[in-house]
């Protein structure tokens, strides 16, 4: 198996000077013993992956055993299409009687429900490294739909079982009843990934900047209703231990607010498996860990598109990794989902997908370059956006922040859709060479130099979009969409500004 993480001995200042040193390691419970070794030679690093070639082990420790392989961990919440429900997922090694308990008061958990359990193995995935040296046992994934919730009420909950133990007590607020007078506060970002909190490295490139993103989001949970992560989730790319590191990182967020996701190329794409792009971007995972770990309210397996209401907003999430052209199964779903939104109940319509429909880039490769995919998205879906007055479209994939004017067919137009690229969550940012020297006329804000995230706040008459930079936690760009009675927005025409 690939190592979980590694660090150069020279990271300890005394190693080269005195021939001895120490490193502080943070071990995540991955339901298995851990061995720590000191190696010489055999390590080379490339752009995305470190390679081990017959390393020479000098010394290894005895096995380090976690006290409880069945400790209930990695709790995360998700919405259904019903505000009286909340999905809860967690992982153990092989707990046989898992359940969740919840109630309205701290320490008084009056409801309980047995969990359903499932897992996946190397045989369920499509190729290496996911099926060989990157593979680790995923454990048992337990799922409970907490039901009969009072919309908008706060609940306390635990998960686990009487034999192996219980989680600490967490709390969440149930989704409100949909309605125009309810304020909705969402955090949206893409391309987050994860990082080792002890500063160690891993075989596949990690995203240490993501630690700042999740820290800033965690600090604002009291004024956040949900998170929408729009593709390229953990960047595990076939190395299963990265999923454990990722869920350990987001657990403080995902146990408090629903964590909704959109599939990206690094979760799904693999040749001859149903993704329209026959690239090897998922490194053999072909969507399996993503769908097993994130039970979104989708129509069925390998149809990762869905919609849901939250307060004054209806969200529609697509997969840019599956066929979305006119007449496809996904297109039919999206057309029906957009057509049936009741704008008197949810006046704001927000669309999300991973690869962007509008993007400032010089990537003109075919068929899966950013410009080619953007054109295909516009050809296939942009008329739907106009027909059903989509207010805001959120995308990732390009590792930058970008905001357009209200735009239709590459021209600014009052009442059209504003597009946001929010791919600056944690993965390495784009370089200057990846962008055209002349920006398109529909681009109104652009930042490829900083990590960050976006915040969305919507009520009956306005939707405020804010881009926050990680380096200082300050708002760098703001756009205010104001709603007319005909449900057309005037984004960028009423009040929009960029902060210097």
Secondary structure, 3 states (H helix, E strand, C coil): CCCCCECCHHHCCHHHHHCCCCCCCCCCCCCCCECCEEEECCEEECCCEEEECCCEEEEECCCECCCCCCCCEEEEEECCCCCCCEEEEEEECCCCCCEEEEECECCECCEEEECEEECCCHHHCCCCCCCCCCCCCCCEEEEEEECCCCCCCEEEEEEEECCCEECCCEEEECCCCCCCCCCEEEEEECCCCCCCCCCCECCECCCCCHHHHHHHHHCCHHHCCEEEEECCCCCCCCCCHHHHHHHHHHHHHHCCCEEEEECCHHHHCCCCCCCCCCCCCCCCCCCHHHHHHCCCCCCECCECCEEEEECCEEEEECCCCCCCCCCCHHHHHHHHHHHCCCCCCCCEEEEECCCCCCCCCCCCCCCCCHHHHHHHHHHHHHHHHHHCCCCEEEECCCCCEEEECCEECCEECCCCEEEEEECCCCCCCCCHHHCCCCCCCCEEEEECCCCEEEEEEECCCEEEEEEEECCCCCEEEEEEEEECCCCCECCCCCEEEECC
